[in-house]
Amino acid sequence: MSIPVKTKKKKIRKQMLRQRSLLSPAAKAIYDQNVCEALWHLMEQKRCQTVHTYLPMGSEINIFPFIKQCLAHQKTVICPQTLPKRRFINLILTSLQDLEPGVFGTKHPAGKSIFEGTYDMIVVPGLACDGDRCRLGYGGGYYDTFVADCPKAHKVGVFYPFQQIDKIPLEPHDMQLNDLLVCQAWMD
């Protein structure tokens, strides 16, 4: 008898959340910095002007320095406000000091400056990834639903090295990304 996909995903999520919480602050800071640098390099390489990105929470990869760099270089930064039924409202971010609390511990830009254009790049968080550029998120299906509606955007997931596994168990709605940034830490 095979294990259902949902059960496999739940087990991986639990394992990755635990591993992520055990990452030392020093190692996390180095990984996070390397991810931010790699994201900026990718933005420049792809000549991106409009980026949709998550706002980190908990033990997620801290990409706030990347977001600050985007704002400082007059890039258009869009962040999601999580809604029911696997949907986002995509809001324009003008300042990291002007955020409101949302559901599930999230934050989003204050006000309702809704963005309805297209994205050059979408930065996607996750709990695990594989060599086929598949990702495992938190289980709500928000990003799978969102990226499916953005076929021309360059979709990139950011992960710690231990989050890369052999194979993500997939369901029909799971979306593949264009790139994965699994940055290594260089520690002396």
Salt bridges, closest charged atoms under 4 A:
ASP32 OD2 - LYS28 NZ 2.75
GLU100 OE1 - HIS108 NE2 3.28
ASP132 OD2 - LYS167 NZ 2.76
GLU171 OE2 - LYS6 NZ 2.97
GLU171 OE1 - LYS9 NZ 2.71
ASP174 OD2 - LYS9 NZ 2.76
ASP174 OD1 - HIS173 NE2 3.41
ASP179 OD2 - HIS154 NE2 2.56
